[in-house]
């Protein structure tokens, strides 16, 4: 498989994200004596909480917009950092730019298998957020048609692993296509400007392309979409379990709120991501299952056990031993098992 980094937009976006992450990490990477005293005065174990939000995690948007963490964590400064994709969330977690970050399940497993000390403390959705997309007027109608084509995908994210699974299922070799390693937004742009032949897309950008540019989802398979995983650094979980529990409580409150207020949830997604309400409603009402327990467990492991071996075959993980260890160590369901939305202030 040939993987090329291209398009100046991708480079610029990556540089900007790294600068922002570095700034946040510098502010919160060490606990000073003053910070420790501030935490003691507030009654919490830490006086800052660095957490991400993402357009692919509608619950994070609800929590951020409602200000629930700020209201509940009196004396704690809550810093929000937007993740443009699972790979960016993983970068922020590794750099300690965030204490809690949202990724796809596949991306969480990949990060853990490659030595990132993270724990999945809750689920935030079961989405159908990835599919293979062709531009309007394309003659690509099947996975087999991708032979000899250029396909945009963001390495380290669910759409990338969706692509790998689709290729494997249909007998298309990785070396038979060229993967353009682009961030999700750049992949959409490349698709719509005919810079690539296909895109392994991510909602809500995928829905925008479908509704506004006439792009077609030529291959869909919800079973190839891994769950939305809420991850925290091991250091945060170990040293600040009180804050970790509040975060998970807030996610449970947001889940219940979203189920009771689907229209408003779509409106919040539309506003946060800059998409139309029609696009947001398609994502929330047609492609996102929020009616699930937040506790990560055997069902998610079973999904990852299917995806995991592909990581080794593609060279994304060094060995099956690393993969097995990651599967054993990734999940920490204790916080989600105790989730209590009533602890969260309005």
Secondary structure, 3 states (H helix, E strand, C coil): CEEECCCHHHHHHHHHHHHHHHHHHHHHCCCCHHHHHHHHHHCCCCCEEEEEEECCEHHHHHHHHHCHHHHHCCCCEEEEEECCCHHHHHHHHHCCCCCEEEEEHHHHHHHHHCCCCEEEEEEEEEECCEEEEECCCCCCCCHHHHCCCEEEECCCCHHHHHHHHHHHHCCCCHHHCEEEECCHHHHHHHHHCCCCCEEEEECCHHHHHHHHCCCEEEECCHHHCCCEEEEEEHHHHHHCHHHHHHHHHHHHHHHHHHHHCHHHHHHHHHHHHCCCHHHHHHHHHHCEECCCCCCCCHHHHHHHHHHHHHHHHHCCCCCHHHHHHHHHHCECCHHHHCCCHHHCCC
